[in-house]
Amino acid sequence: MRFPTSYALLAAGLAQAQQYLVNDISFGTGARISPEGSQSIPNFALQGRPLVPELLSDRVILTPVAPGNQRGAVWADKTLQNQNWVTDVEFRASGPERGGGNFNIWLVRDGPSSVGSDSVYSAGRFEGLGLVVDQHSGSGGMLRGFLNDGTTDFRNHHNVDSLAFGQCSFTYRNLGRPTQIKLRHTEKEFSVEVAGRSCFKTDQVRLPSGYNFGLTAASADSPDSFEVFKLAVLTEDNNQQQQAQRKTRPAHLDQQNQDQDQDQKQFKKPRMVFGRSGQTVAEDPYDNVIPDEEAEDIVSSKAQFADLHNRLQSVNHHLSTIFRSIGKNANTDEARHAELSSMIDDLKGLMGRLEKVDVLEQRIRDLTSEMRSTRQEMAGRLRDSEASIREHVTDRNEVVRSHAHSTHTRLIWIVVGSQVVVLGAYVYYKRRKTTPKKYL
């Protein structure tokens, strides 16, 4: 399902900004992604584990609804050769209520081989940019940006989430419509937009040319299905402007600029600025080198004066650059000296704390010794108390036993005596009864 109205508005706005679609590294901008009857996208390669992504007329299904634990990728065969560009990606995620997975947008060197169908969490030492869309930390949806210069192994890193340089939250699952992510890279800043609103932007990122665009997705045990509808890369067309300028310039100036361009191609190297440390990207002042010329090629005094003037200006610029660099280095050295002095002061404070730690350890040893002696003393007292209590209880038992014995004996004698008395009284009574009465 396509949205021609929104795409027409986008194309109109980009046309006003003099930006043009790069067909070799774009797909999904026409009626069909691939020619009818074809199972591949022109200028793109499909990768997947264990299944290759499914290609339809209007979209690429990187991960299916079932089964889970799938990985899919689509990579551009050709590289991006421009510095100012805009990339428009449309994708859709759908799945069960607790489905999981992630969707990744890449711009890296040798992407098909260095990243393949991996995600940001499973990629190794890639070089370039990676954006990941997932439900990070139980959120409804989050986009985060990661940069790597080829030295960090993301696959074995203890906390990949801490490497993100920008992020924003948004909802992307089960919307029933594609979600648009737009990346914009200029000489001044790098920005990301999601669904027409700004996600994050920074002036600390510069990406070199010669990198591959790619889209990857990974699903979990309870999978999400990630579908890609469009990858459109738009950039400024500088070739027409350069050709128009060359037509209006003299031949010797055109040849000189061609030589300068050739020298710049030899000396300039692509750069990356990673992180948020406040560094800025600046061109190397020594790149602007005037090419050497043979003496016999300069035949007129005007040409000699122009060549001498240009070289004196170049020397002056280089000297000014050197002085500025010396001044910057001096300021940097002062700042580092101040930082080092502060670190030394902190170290002295830590050394004082270490002395206190030694005193504390001695006190702990003294307390341990006192507690050991106290425990021994208490154990001895408990033994003495136990012995005295046992002796006292034994004595009391003897007294009670003897008293009980005497009491028992007395009670027996009392009972026997009372029985004897009763018996005697009874005998006496009988005798009195049987004795003849005497009458007076």
Sequence and secondary structure as in RCSB ss.txt:
>XXXX:A:sequence
MRFPTSYALLAAGLAQAQQYLVNDISFGTGARISPEGSQSIPNFALQGRPLVPELLSDRVILTPVAPGNQRGAVW
ADKTLQNQNWVTDVEFRASGPERGGGNFNIWLVRDGPSSVGSDSVYSAGRFEGLGLVVDQHSGSGGMLRGFLNDG
TTDFRNHHNVDSLAFGQCSFTYRNLGRPTQIKLRHTEKEFSVEVAGRSCFKTDQVRLPSGYNFGLTAASADSPDS
FEVFKLAVLTEDNNQQQQAQRKTRPAHLDQQNQDQDQDQKQFKKPRMVFGRSGQTVAEDPYDNVIPDEEAEDIVS
SKAQFADLHNRLQSVNHHLSTIFRSIGKNANTDEARHAELSSMIDDLKGLMGRLEKVDVLEQRIRDLTSEMRSTR
QEMAGRLRDSEASIREHVTDRNEVVRSHAHSTHTRLIWIVVGSQVVVLGAYVYYKRRKTTPKKYL
>XXXX:A:secstr
   HHHHHHHHHHHHHTTEEE GGG BSSSS SS TT SS TTEEEEEESS  EE SS EEEE SSSSS EEEEE
ESS B  SSEEEEEEEEEE  TT BEEEEEEEETTHHHHTTT  TTT  S EEEEEEEE GGG S EEEEEEEES
   GGG S GGGG SEEEE   BT SS EEEEEEE SS EEEEETTEEEEEESS B  SSBEEEEEEEE SSB E
EEEEEEEEEEE HHHHHHHHHHTS HHHHHHHHHHHHHHHHH     B SSS       GGG       GGG  S
HHHHHHHHHHHHHHHHHHHHHHHHHHHHHHHHHHHHHHHHHHHHHHHHHHHHHHHHHHHHHHHHHHHHHHHHHHH
HHHHHHHHHHHHHHHHHHHHHHHHHHHHHHHHHHHHHHHHHHHHHHHHHHHHHHHHHHHS     
